[in-house]
Amino acid sequence: MTDIIVFGAGGRAGRAIATEAQSRGHTVTRVVRAPSRHPDLDAPAGDVTDADRIAKLSAGHAVAVHAAADLGTPASEFFPAAMRALLTGLADAGVRRLVAIGLATGLTGTDGVRLSEAMDLPPEHRDFILGHGRGTDLLRAADTEIEWTIVAPAGDFDHTGAPVGRYRISPGDPNLRITYPDFARAVLDEIEHPAHSHTFYGVTAA
């Protein structure tokens, strides 16, 4: 079994991933920014933009999952800062694998065009999408020994549907949906059977 640390374990994706990992027998450390907001979780406080704190919490783990967000900080600042801190802190702690949760807008569609460039971004989500993309681009361009993978819903999350227990890899398509449990299944399959090193790919319900 694998020691996995999940940053952003209070969010819907992070919770689902931690739950799936634990159900498979892995040892899971959940990390949240403000433990008082998540009294149901046994989780230490950790700011994912703090490299020293990341290194301290991550020591002894084999894989880190980055599912953190901070809606109180401009996305253009938060996501690049988080990625820089993760690359530094995980390297210092000797953690050699990182699975980051991406957005579909960073994927390319069947026409080879990135969704963020092909679609009209909703004004209320534009800053978040572009900021998240900057963090993703920073990781993809990084000169690092960390084996990283970015997994994203190929379209969006299905917030109300029932899990189907299956998924498939797909190009970006804003019409596609996947539930959080099915997405978590894809992330854990990647952790247990690495097949997409230095790759950003999307998954959707099968």
PyMOL commands that place a pseudoatom at each C-alpha (Angstrom):
pseudoatom trace, name=CA, resn=MET, resi=1, chain=A, elem=C, hetatm=0, pos=[0.000, 0.000, 0.000]
pseudoatom trace, name=CA, resn=THR, resi=2, chain=A, elem=C, hetatm=0, pos=[1.017, 3.608, -0.567]
pseudoatom trace, name=CA, resn=ASP, resi=3, chain=A, elem=C, hetatm=0, pos=[1.318, 6.604, 1.734]
pseudoatom trace, name=CA, resn=ILE, resi=4, chain=A, elem=C, hetatm=0, pos=[-0.648, 9.376, 0.030]
pseudoatom trace, name=CA, resn=ILE, resi=5, chain=A, elem=C, hetatm=0, pos=[-1.009, 13.004, 1.090]
pseudoatom trace, name=CA, resn=VAL, resi=6, chain=A, elem=C, hetatm=0, pos=[-3.971, 14.970, -0.257]
pseudoatom trace, name=CA, resn=PHE, resi=7, chain=A, elem=C, hetatm=0, pos=[-3.786, 18.757, -0.252]
pseudoatom trace, name=CA, resn=GLY, resi=8, chain=A, elem=C, hetatm=0, pos=[-7.226, 20.302, -0.495]
pseudoatom trace, name=CA, resn=ALA, resi=9, chain=A, elem=C, hetatm=0, pos=[-8.896, 17.335, 1.200]
pseudoatom trace, name=CA, resn=GLY, resi=10, chain=A, elem=C, hetatm=0, pos=[-11.822, 19.491, 2.328]
pseudoatom trace, name=CA, resn=GLY, resi=11, chain=A, elem=C, hetatm=0, pos=[-13.057, 20.121, -1.211]
pseudoatom trace, name=CA, resn=ARG, resi=12, chain=A, elem=C, hetatm=0, pos=[-15.326, 17.795, -3.151]
pseudoatom trace, name=CA, resn=ALA, resi=13, chain=A, elem=C, hetatm=0, pos=[-12.614, 16.351, -5.390]
pseudoatom trace, name=CA, resn=GLY, resi=14, chain=A, elem=C, hetatm=0, pos=[-10.103, 16.072, -2.556]
pseudoatom trace, name=CA, resn=ARG, resi=15, chain=A, elem=C, hetatm=0, pos=[-12.612, 14.375, -0.262]
pseudoatom trace, name=CA, resn=ALA, resi=16, chain=A, elem=C, hetatm=0, pos=[-13.589, 11.862, -2.924]
pseudoatom trace, name=CA, resn=ILE, resi=17, chain=A, elem=C, hetatm=0, pos=[-9.966, 11.055, -3.746]
pseudoatom trace, name=CA, resn=ALA, resi=18, chain=A, elem=C, hetatm=0, pos=[-9.006, 10.603, -0.082]
pseudoatom trace, name=CA, resn=THR, resi=19, chain=A, elem=C, hetatm=0, pos=[-12.057, 8.397, 0.512]
pseudoatom trace, name=CA, resn=GLU, resi=20, chain=A, elem=C, hetatm=0, pos=[-11.304, 6.229, -2.527]
pseudoatom trace, name=CA, resn=ALA, resi=21, chain=A, elem=C, hetatm=0, pos=[-7.651, 5.913, -1.510]
pseudoatom trace, name=CA, resn=GLN, resi=22, chain=A, elem=C, hetatm=0, pos=[-8.559, 4.855, 2.009]
pseudoatom trace, name=CA, resn=SER, resi=23, chain=A, elem=C, hetatm=0, pos=[-11.127, 2.347, 0.728]
pseudoatom trace, name=CA, resn=ARG, resi=24, chain=A, elem=C, hetatm=0, pos=[-8.322, 0.677, -1.241]
pseudoatom trace, name=CA, resn=GLY, resi=25, chain=A, elem=C, hetatm=0, pos=[-6.195, 0.294, 1.856]
pseudoatom trace, name=CA, resn=HIS, resi=26, chain=A, elem=C, hetatm=0, pos=[-3.772, 3.163, 1.317]
pseudoatom trace, name=CA, resn=THR, resi=27, chain=A, elem=C, hetatm=0, pos=[-2.566, 5.310, 4.191]
pseudoatom trace, name=CA, resn=VAL, resi=28, chain=A, elem=C, hetatm=0, pos=[-3.961, 8.803, 3.644]
pseudoatom trace, name=CA, resn=THR, resi=29, chain=A, elem=C, hetatm=0, pos=[-3.011, 12.143, 5.160]
pseudoatom trace, name=CA, resn=ARG, resi=30, chain=A, elem=C, hetatm=0, pos=[-5.670, 14.769, 4.530]
pseudoatom trace, name=CA, resn=VAL, resi=31, chain=A, elem=C, hetatm=0, pos=[-4.501, 18.391, 4.565]
pseudoatom trace, name=CA, resn=VAL, resi=32, chain=A, elem=C, hetatm=0, pos=[-6.787, 21.434, 4.687]
pseudoatom trace, name=CA, resn=ARG, resi=33, chain=A, elem=C, hetatm=0, pos=[-6.076, 25.133, 4.973]
pseudoatom trace, name=CA, resn=ALA, resi=34, chain=A, elem=C, hetatm=0, pos=[-8.490, 25.743, 7.872]
pseudoatom trace, name=CA, resn=PRO, resi=35, chain=A, elem=C, hetatm=0, pos=[-9.254, 22.628, 9.968]
pseudoatom trace, name=CA, resn=SER, resi=36, chain=A, elem=C, hetatm=0, pos=[-11.963, 24.493, 11.907]
pseudoatom trace, name=CA, resn=ARG, resi=37, chain=A, elem=C, hetatm=0, pos=[-14.035, 24.587, 8.710]
pseudoatom trace, name=CA, resn=HIS, resi=38, chain=A, elem=C, hetatm=0, pos=[-13.856, 20.788, 8.412]
pseudoatom trace, name=CA, resn=PRO, resi=39, chain=A, elem=C, hetatm=0, pos=[-14.596, 19.389, 11.891]
pseudoatom trace, name=CA, resn=ASP, resi=40, chain=A, elem=C, hetatm=0, pos=[-15.481, 16.002, 10.393]
pseudoatom trace, name=CA, resn=LEU, resi=41, chain=A, elem=C, hetatm=0, pos=[-11.935, 15.508, 9.124]
pseudoatom trace, name=CA, resn=ASP, resi=42, chain=A, elem=C, hetatm=0, pos=[-8.845, 14.532, 11.059]
pseudoatom trace, name=CA, resn=ALA, resi=43, chain=A, elem=C, hetatm=0, pos=[-6.657, 16.866, 9.033]
pseudoatom trace, name=CA, resn=PRO, resi=44, chain=A, elem=C, hetatm=0, pos=[-3.670, 19.062, 9.858]
pseudoatom trace, name=CA, resn=ALA, resi=45, chain=A, elem=C, hetatm=0, pos=[-3.530, 22.659, 8.675]
pseudoatom trace, name=CA, resn=GLY, resi=46, chain=A, elem=C, hetatm=0, pos=[-1.455, 23.249, 5.601]
pseudoatom trace, name=CA, resn=ASP, resi=47, chain=A, elem=C, hetatm=0, pos=[-1.114, 26.194, 3.253]
pseudoatom trace, name=CA, resn=VAL, resi=48, chain=A, elem=C, hetatm=0, pos=[-0.301, 24.772, -0.156]
pseudoatom trace, name=CA, resn=THR, resi=49, chain=A, elem=C, hetatm=0, pos=[1.607, 27.943, -1.035]
pseudoatom trace, name=CA, resn=ASP, resi=50, chain=A, elem=C, hetatm=0, pos=[4.030, 27.341, 1.886]
pseudoatom trace, name=CA, resn=ALA, resi=51, chain=A, elem=C, hetatm=0, pos=[6.895, 25.144, 0.675]
pseudoatom trace, name=CA, resn=ASP, resi=52, chain=A, elem=C, hetatm=0, pos=[8.310, 24.586, 4.159]
pseudoatom trace, name=CA, resn=ARG, resi=53, chain=A, elem=C, hetatm=0, pos=[4.956, 23.413, 5.506]
pseudoatom trace, name=CA, resn=ILE, resi=54, chain=A, elem=C, hetatm=0, pos=[4.480, 21.162, 2.475]
pseudoatom trace, name=CA, resn=ALA, resi=55, chain=A, elem=C, hetatm=0, pos=[7.884, 19.577, 3.080]
pseudoatom trace, name=CA, resn=LYS, resi=56, chain=A, elem=C, hetatm=0, pos=[7.135, 18.966, 6.754]
pseudoatom trace, name=CA, resn=LEU, resi=57, chain=A, elem=C, hetatm=0, pos=[3.720, 17.398, 6.131]
pseudoatom trace, name=CA, resn=SER, resi=58, chain=A, elem=C, hetatm=0, pos=[4.825, 15.369, 3.096]
pseudoatom trace, name=CA, resn=ALA, resi=59, chain=A, elem=C, hetatm=0, pos=[7.862, 13.676, 4.586]
pseudoatom trace, name=CA, resn=GLY, resi=60, chain=A, elem=C, hetatm=0, pos=[7.484, 9.908, 4.405]
pseudoatom trace, name=CA, resn=HIS, resi=61, chain=A, elem=C, hetatm=0, pos=[4.787, 9.935, 1.727]
pseudoatom trace, name=CA, resn=ALA, resi=62, chain=A, elem=C, hetatm=0, pos=[5.187, 8.389, -1.707]
pseudoatom trace, name=CA, resn=VAL, resi=63, chain=A, elem=C, hetatm=0, pos=[2.545, 10.382, -3.608]
pseudoatom trace, name=CA, resn=ALA, resi=64, chain=A, elem=C, hetatm=0, pos=[1.021, 13.840, -3.225]
pseudoatom trace, name=CA, resn=VAL, resi=65, chain=A, elem=C, hetatm=0, pos=[-2.334, 14.910, -4.653]
pseudoatom trace, name=CA, resn=HIS, resi=66, chain=A, elem=C, hetatm=0, pos=[-2.985, 18.592, -5.318]
pseudoatom trace, name=CA, resn=ALA, resi=67, chain=A, elem=C, hetatm=0, pos=[-6.695, 19.349, -5.199]
pseudoatom trace, name=CA, resn=ALA, resi=68, chain=A, elem=C, hetatm=0, pos=[-6.464, 22.660, -3.337]
pseudoatom trace, name=CA, resn=ALA, resi=69, chain=A, elem=C, hetatm=0, pos=[-8.030, 26.000, -4.199]
pseudoatom trace, name=CA, resn=ASP, resi=70, chain=A, elem=C, hetatm=0, pos=[-8.375, 29.300, -2.364]
pseudoatom trace, name=CA, resn=LEU, resi=71, chain=A, elem=C, hetatm=0, pos=[-11.290, 31.422, -3.492]
pseudoatom trace, name=CA, resn=GLY, resi=72, chain=A, elem=C, hetatm=0, pos=[-10.165, 34.224, -1.188]
pseudoatom trace, name=CA, resn=THR, resi=73, chain=A, elem=C, hetatm=0, pos=[-6.971, 34.799, -3.189]
pseudoatom trace, name=CA, resn=PRO, resi=74, chain=A, elem=C, hetatm=0, pos=[-6.794, 35.866, -6.850]
pseudoatom trace, name=CA, resn=ALA, resi=75, chain=A, elem=C, hetatm=0, pos=[-6.459, 32.688, -8.894]
pseudoatom trace, name=CA, resn=SER, resi=76, chain=A, elem=C, hetatm=0, pos=[-3.676, 34.247, -10.968]
pseudoatom trace, name=CA, resn=GLU, resi=77, chain=A, elem=C, hetatm=0, pos=[-1.622, 34.424, -7.759]
pseudoatom trace, name=CA, resn=PHE, resi=78, chain=A, elem=C, hetatm=0, pos=[-2.748, 31.321, -5.913]
pseudoatom trace, name=CA, resn=PHE, resi=79, chain=A, elem=C, hetatm=0, pos=[-2.342, 28.547, -8.450]
pseudoatom trace, name=CA, resn=PRO, resi=80, chain=A, elem=C, hetatm=0, pos=[1.166, 29.434, -9.702]
pseudoatom trace, name=CA, resn=ALA, resi=81, chain=A, elem=C, hetatm=0, pos=[2.300, 30.036, -6.103]
pseudoatom trace, name=CA, resn=ALA, resi=82, chain=A, elem=C, hetatm=0, pos=[0.865, 26.688, -5.027]
pseudoatom trace, name=CA, resn=MET, resi=83, chain=A, elem=C, hetatm=0, pos=[2.578, 24.837, -7.862]
pseudoatom trace, name=CA, resn=ARG, resi=84, chain=A, elem=C, hetatm=0, pos=[5.936, 26.450, -7.149]
pseudoatom trace, name=CA, resn=ALA, resi=85, chain=A, elem=C, hetatm=0, pos=[5.625, 25.622, -3.451]
pseudoatom trace, name=CA, resn=LEU, resi=86, chain=A, elem=C, hetatm=0, pos=[4.608, 22.037, -4.169]
pseudoatom trace, name=CA, resn=LEU, resi=87, chain=A, elem=C, hetatm=0, pos=[7.531, 21.439, -6.503]
pseudoatom trace, name=CA, resn=THR, resi=88, chain=A, elem=C, hetatm=0, pos=[9.945, 22.826, -3.918]
pseudoatom trace, name=CA, resn=GLY, resi=89, chain=A, elem=C, hetatm=0, pos=[8.384, 21.311, -0.817]
pseudoatom trace, name=CA, resn=LEU, resi=90, chain=A, elem=C, hetatm=0, pos=[7.828, 17.852, -2.270]
pseudoatom trace, name=CA, resn=ALA, resi=91, chain=A, elem=C, hetatm=0, pos=[11.374, 17.717, -3.619]
pseudoatom trace, name=CA, resn=ASP, resi=92, chain=A, elem=C, hetatm=0, pos=[12.736, 18.734, -0.222]
pseudoatom trace, name=CA, resn=ALA, resi=93, chain=A, elem=C, hetatm=0, pos=[10.649, 15.998, 1.428]
pseudoatom trace, name=CA, resn=GLY, resi=94, chain=A, elem=C, hetatm=0, pos=[11.755, 13.348, -1.054]
pseudoatom trace, name=CA, resn=VAL, resi=95, chain=A, elem=C, hetatm=0, pos=[8.273, 12.856, -2.529]
pseudoatom trace, name=CA, resn=ARG, resi=96, chain=A, elem=C, hetatm=0, pos=[8.734, 11.896, -6.159]
pseudoatom trace, name=CA, resn=ARG, resi=97, chain=A, elem=C, hetatm=0, pos=[5.170, 11.711, -7.463]
pseudoatom trace, name=CA, resn=LEU, resi=98, chain=A, elem=C, hetatm=0, pos=[2.540, 14.422, -7.809]
pseudoatom trace, name=CA, resn=VAL, resi=99, chain=A, elem=C, hetatm=0, pos=[-0.968, 14.032, -9.193]
pseudoatom trace, name=CA, resn=ALA, resi=100, chain=A, elem=C, hetatm=0, pos=[-2.623, 17.415, -9.734]
pseudoatom trace, name=CA, resn=ILE, resi=101, chain=A, elem=C, hetatm=0, pos=[-6.291, 17.989, -10.479]
pseudoatom trace, name=CA, resn=GLY, resi=102, chain=A, elem=C, hetatm=0, pos=[-6.757, 20.046, -13.632]
pseudoatom trace, name=CA, resn=LEU, resi=103, chain=A, elem=C, hetatm=0, pos=[-9.615, 21.798, -15.378]
pseudoatom trace, name=CA, resn=ALA, resi=104, chain=A, elem=C, hetatm=0, pos=[-11.137, 20.732, -18.665]
pseudoatom trace, name=CA, resn=THR, resi=105, chain=A, elem=C, hetatm=0, pos=[-10.397, 24.173, -20.081]
pseudoatom trace, name=CA, resn=GLY, resi=106, chain=A, elem=C, hetatm=0, pos=[-6.708, 23.244, -20.102]
pseudoatom trace, name=CA, resn=LEU, resi=107, chain=A, elem=C, hetatm=0, pos=[-7.345, 20.219, -22.315]
pseudoatom trace, name=CA, resn=THR, resi=108, chain=A, elem=C, hetatm=0, pos=[-7.442, 20.213, -26.090]
pseudoatom trace, name=CA, resn=GLY, resi=109, chain=A, elem=C, hetatm=0, pos=[-10.559, 19.153, -27.969]
pseudoatom trace, name=CA, resn=THR, resi=110, chain=A, elem=C, hetatm=0, pos=[-10.735, 16.806, -30.929]
pseudoatom trace, name=CA, resn=ASP, resi=111, chain=A, elem=C, hetatm=0, pos=[-9.720, 19.752, -33.128]
pseudoatom trace, name=CA, resn=GLY, resi=112, chain=A, elem=C, hetatm=0, pos=[-6.454, 20.171, -31.196]
pseudoatom trace, name=CA, resn=VAL, resi=113, chain=A, elem=C, hetatm=0, pos=[-7.441, 23.561, -29.781]
pseudoatom trace, name=CA, resn=ARG, resi=114, chain=A, elem=C, hetatm=0, pos=[-7.331, 24.184, -26.054]
pseudoatom trace, name=CA, resn=LEU, resi=115, chain=A, elem=C, hetatm=0, pos=[-10.851, 24.599, -24.683]
pseudoatom trace, name=CA, resn=SER, resi=116, chain=A, elem=C, hetatm=0, pos=[-9.976, 27.853, -22.912]
pseudoatom trace, name=CA, resn=GLU, resi=117, chain=A, elem=C, hetatm=0, pos=[-9.137, 29.311, -26.323]
pseudoatom trace, name=CA, resn=ALA, resi=118, chain=A, elem=C, hetatm=0, pos=[-12.022, 27.729, -28.222]
pseudoatom trace, name=CA, resn=MET, resi=119, chain=A, elem=C, hetatm=0, pos=[-14.916, 28.681, -25.943]
pseudoatom trace, name=CA, resn=ASP, resi=120, chain=A, elem=C, hetatm=0, pos=[-16.334, 31.872, -24.484]
pseudoatom trace, name=CA, resn=LEU, resi=121, chain=A, elem=C, hetatm=0, pos=[-15.325, 31.769, -20.828]
pseudoatom trace, name=CA, resn=PRO, resi=122, chain=A, elem=C, hetatm=0, pos=[-18.092, 32.754, -18.383]
pseudoatom trace, name=CA, resn=PRO, resi=123, chain=A, elem=C, hetatm=0, pos=[-17.094, 36.145, -16.947]
pseudoatom trace, name=CA, resn=GLU, resi=124, chain=A, elem=C, hetatm=0, pos=[-17.714, 34.958, -13.390]
pseudoatom trace, name=CA, resn=HIS, resi=125, chain=A, elem=C, hetatm=0, pos=[-15.288, 32.043, -13.856]
pseudoatom trace, name=CA, resn=ARG, resi=126, chain=A, elem=C, hetatm=0, pos=[-12.769, 33.596, -16.228]
pseudoatom trace, name=CA, resn=ASP, resi=127, chain=A, elem=C, hetatm=0, pos=[-10.161, 34.595, -13.620]
pseudoatom trace, name=CA, resn=PHE, resi=128, chain=A, elem=C, hetatm=0, pos=[-10.338, 31.205, -11.900]
pseudoatom trace, name=CA, resn=ILE, resi=129, chain=A, elem=C, hetatm=0, pos=[-9.983, 29.311, -15.177]
pseudoatom trace, name=CA, resn=LEU, resi=130, chain=A, elem=C, hetatm=0, pos=[-7.065, 31.385, -16.445]
pseudoatom trace, name=CA, resn=GLY, resi=131, chain=A, elem=C, hetatm=0, pos=[-5.330, 31.389, -13.060]
pseudoatom trace, name=CA, resn=HIS, resi=132, chain=A, elem=C, hetatm=0, pos=[-5.690, 27.645, -12.728]
pseudoatom trace, name=CA, resn=GLY, resi=133, chain=A, elem=C, hetatm=0, pos=[-4.279, 27.315, -16.234]
pseudoatom trace, name=CA, resn=ARG, resi=134, chain=A, elem=C, hetatm=0, pos=[-1.206, 29.321, -15.255]
pseudoatom trace, name=CA, resn=GLY, resi=135, chain=A, elem=C, hetatm=0, pos=[-0.506, 26.891, -12.441]
pseudoatom trace, name=CA, resn=THR, resi=136, chain=A, elem=C, hetatm=0, pos=[-0.929, 23.957, -14.800]
pseudoatom trace, name=CA, resn=ASP, resi=137, chain=A, elem=C, hetatm=0, pos=[1.353, 25.511, -17.412]
pseudoatom trace, name=CA, resn=LEU, resi=138, chain=A, elem=C, hetatm=0, pos=[3.988, 26.150, -14.754]
pseudoatom trace, name=CA, resn=LEU, resi=139, chain=A, elem=C, hetatm=0, pos=[4.005, 22.460, -13.824]
pseudoatom trace, name=CA, resn=ARG, resi=140, chain=A, elem=C, hetatm=0, pos=[4.161, 21.321, -17.436]
pseudoatom trace, name=CA, resn=ALA, resi=141, chain=A, elem=C, hetatm=0, pos=[7.153, 23.561, -18.091]
pseudoatom trace, name=CA, resn=ALA, resi=142, chain=A, elem=C, hetatm=0, pos=[8.982, 22.804, -14.835]
pseudoatom trace, name=CA, resn=ASP, resi=143, chain=A, elem=C, hetatm=0, pos=[12.489, 21.371, -14.816]
pseudoatom trace, name=CA, resn=THR, resi=144, chain=A, elem=C, hetatm=0, pos=[11.866, 18.852, -12.040]
pseudoatom trace, name=CA, resn=GLU, resi=145, chain=A, elem=C, hetatm=0, pos=[12.645, 15.259, -11.141]
pseudoatom trace, name=CA, resn=ILE, resi=146, chain=A, elem=C, hetatm=0, pos=[9.152, 14.844, -9.728]
pseudoatom trace, name=CA, resn=GLU, resi=147, chain=A, elem=C, hetatm=0, pos=[7.012, 12.477, -11.773]
pseudoatom trace, name=CA, resn=TRP, resi=148, chain=A, elem=C, hetatm=0, pos=[3.839, 14.469, -12.280]
pseudoatom trace, name=CA, resn=THR, resi=149, chain=A, elem=C, hetatm=0, pos=[0.472, 13.790, -13.848]
pseudoatom trace, name=CA, resn=ILE, resi=150, chain=A, elem=C, hetatm=0, pos=[-2.501, 16.120, -14.273]
pseudoatom trace, name=CA, resn=VAL, resi=151, chain=A, elem=C, hetatm=0, pos=[-5.961, 14.549, -14.372]
pseudoatom trace, name=CA, resn=ALA, resi=152, chain=A, elem=C, hetatm=0, pos=[-9.037, 16.621, -15.206]
pseudoatom trace, name=CA, resn=PRO, resi=153, chain=A, elem=C, hetatm=0, pos=[-12.705, 16.008, -15.872]
pseudoatom trace, name=CA, resn=ALA, resi=154, chain=A, elem=C, hetatm=0, pos=[-12.927, 16.053, -19.673]
pseudoatom trace, name=CA, resn=GLY, resi=155, chain=A, elem=C, hetatm=0, pos=[-15.899, 18.412, -19.366]
pseudoatom trace, name=CA, resn=ASP, resi=156, chain=A, elem=C, hetatm=0, pos=[-17.170, 19.121, -15.865]
pseudoatom trace, name=CA, resn=PHE, resi=157, chain=A, elem=C, hetatm=0, pos=[-18.213, 17.364, -12.683]
pseudoatom trace, name=CA, resn=ASP, resi=158, chain=A, elem=C, hetatm=0, pos=[-21.667, 15.821, -12.382]
pseudoatom trace, name=CA, resn=HIS, resi=159, chain=A, elem=C, hetatm=0, pos=[-22.830, 17.174, -9.024]
pseudoatom trace, name=CA, resn=THR, resi=160, chain=A, elem=C, hetatm=0, pos=[-26.099, 15.264, -8.809]
pseudoatom trace, name=CA, resn=GLY, resi=161, chain=A, elem=C, hetatm=0, pos=[-25.855, 12.032, -10.778]
pseudoatom trace, name=CA, resn=ALA, resi=162, chain=A, elem=C, hetatm=0, pos=[-25.034, 8.586, -9.417]
pseudoatom trace, name=CA, resn=PRO, resi=163, chain=A, elem=C, hetatm=0, pos=[-21.568, 7.081, -9.962]
pseudoatom trace, name=CA, resn=VAL, resi=164, chain=A, elem=C, hetatm=0, pos=[-21.417, 4.507, -12.746]
pseudoatom trace, name=CA, resn=GLY, resi=165, chain=A, elem=C, hetatm=0, pos=[-18.239, 2.808, -11.536]
pseudoatom trace, name=CA, resn=ARG, resi=166, chain=A, elem=C, hetatm=0, pos=[-16.446, 3.336, -14.842]
pseudoatom trace, name=CA, resn=TYR, resi=167, chain=A, elem=C, hetatm=0, pos=[-14.632, 6.058, -16.730]
pseudoatom trace, name=CA, resn=ARG, resi=168, chain=A, elem=C, hetatm=0, pos=[-12.778, 6.584, -19.982]
pseudoatom trace, name=CA, resn=ILE, resi=169, chain=A, elem=C, hetatm=0, pos=[-10.021, 8.878, -21.144]
pseudoatom trace, name=CA, resn=SER, resi=170, chain=A, elem=C, hetatm=0, pos=[-11.307, 11.620, -23.422]
pseudoatom trace, name=CA, resn=PRO, resi=171, chain=A, elem=C, hetatm=0, pos=[-10.266, 14.837, -25.182]
pseudoatom trace, name=CA, resn=GLY, resi=172, chain=A, elem=C, hetatm=0, pos=[-11.736, 18.001, -23.753]
pseudoatom trace, name=CA, resn=ASP, resi=173, chain=A, elem=C, hetatm=0, pos=[-15.458, 18.355, -24.381]
pseudoatom trace, name=CA, resn=PRO, resi=174, chain=A, elem=C, hetatm=0, pos=[-17.564, 20.831, -22.354]
pseudoatom trace, name=CA, resn=ASN, resi=175, chain=A, elem=C, hetatm=0, pos=[-20.634, 18.604, -22.754]
pseudoatom trace, name=CA, resn=LEU, resi=176, chain=A, elem=C, hetatm=0, pos=[-19.159, 15.633, -20.884]
pseudoatom trace, name=CA, resn=ARG, resi=177, chain=A, elem=C, hetatm=0, pos=[-19.688, 14.907, -17.169]
pseudoatom trace, name=CA, resn=ILE, resi=178, chain=A, elem=C, hetatm=0, pos=[-18.202, 12.646, -14.493]
pseudoatom trace, name=CA, resn=THR, resi=179, chain=A, elem=C, hetatm=0, pos=[-19.140, 12.230, -10.840]
pseudoatom trace, name=CA, resn=TYR, resi=180, chain=A, elem=C, hetatm=0, pos=[-16.625, 12.871, -8.096]
pseudoatom trace, name=CA, resn=PRO, resi=181, chain=A, elem=C, hetatm=0, pos=[-16.464, 9.165, -7.066]
pseudoatom trace, name=CA, resn=ASP, resi=182, chain=A, elem=C, hetatm=0, pos=[-15.810, 8.052, -10.651]
pseudoatom trace, name=CA, resn=PHE, resi=183, chain=A, elem=C, hetatm=0, pos=[-13.188, 10.765, -11.036]
pseudoatom trace, name=CA, resn=ALA, resi=184, chain=A, elem=C, hetatm=0, pos=[-11.543, 9.627, -7.796]
pseudoatom trace, name=CA, resn=ARG, resi=185, chain=A, elem=C, hetatm=0, pos=[-11.463, 6.092, -9.174]
pseudoatom trace, name=CA, resn=ALA, resi=186, chain=A, elem=C, hetatm=0, pos=[-9.503, 7.374, -12.191]
pseudoatom trace, name=CA, resn=VAL, resi=187, chain=A, elem=C, hetatm=0, pos=[-7.040, 9.257, -9.986]
pseudoatom trace, name=CA, resn=LEU, resi=188, chain=A, elem=C, hetatm=0, pos=[-6.394, 6.223, -7.777]
pseudoatom trace, name=CA, resn=ASP, resi=189, chain=A, elem=C, hetatm=0, pos=[-5.966, 3.963, -10.781]
pseudoatom trace, name=CA, resn=GLU, resi=190, chain=A, elem=C, hetatm=0, pos=[-3.287, 6.370, -12.019]
pseudoatom trace, name=CA, resn=ILE, resi=191, chain=A, elem=C, hetatm=0, pos=[-1.604, 6.360, -8.624]
pseudoatom trace, name=CA, resn=GLU, resi=192, chain=A, elem=C, hetatm=0, pos=[-1.623, 2.566, -8.381]
pseudoatom trace, name=CA, resn=HIS, resi=193, chain=A, elem=C, hetatm=0, pos=[-0.718, 1.918, -12.014]
pseudoatom trace, name=CA, resn=PRO, resi=194, chain=A, elem=C, hetatm=0, pos=[1.209, 4.935, -13.355]
pseudoatom trace, name=CA, resn=ALA, resi=195, chain=A, elem=C, hetatm=0, pos=[0.651, 5.238, -17.086]
pseudoatom trace, name=CA, resn=HIS, resi=196, chain=A, elem=C, hetatm=0, pos=[0.703, 8.967, -17.822]
pseudoatom trace, name=CA, resn=SER, resi=197, chain=A, elem=C, hetatm=0, pos=[3.932, 10.465, -16.534]
pseudoatom trace, name=CA, resn=HIS, resi=198, chain=A, elem=C, hetatm=0, pos=[4.325, 14.129, -17.487]
pseudoatom trace, name=CA, resn=THR, resi=199, chain=A, elem=C, hetatm=0, pos=[0.893, 14.050, -19.093]
pseudoatom trace, name=CA, resn=PHE, resi=200, chain=A, elem=C, hetatm=0, pos=[-2.276, 16.145, -18.764]
pseudoatom trace, name=CA, resn=TYR, resi=201, chain=A, elem=C, hetatm=0, pos=[-5.360, 14.127, -19.678]
pseudoatom trace, name=CA, resn=GLY, resi=202, chain=A, elem=C, hetatm=0, pos=[-9.102, 14.129, -19.200]
pseudoatom trace, name=CA, resn=VAL, resi=203, chain=A, elem=C, hetatm=0, pos=[-11.557, 11.502, -18.022]
pseudoatom trace, name=CA, resn=THR, resi=204, chain=A, elem=C, hetatm=0, pos=[-15.315, 11.203, -18.286]
pseudoatom trace, name=CA, resn=ALA, resi=205, chain=A, elem=C, hetatm=0, pos=[-18.007, 8.687, -17.379]
pseudoatom trace, name=CA, resn=ALA, resi=206, chain=A, elem=C, hetatm=0, pos=[-17.953, 5.553, -19.503]
for i in range(1, 206): cmd.bond("trace and resi %d" % i, "trace and resi %d" % (i + 1))
show_as sticks, trace
zoom trace
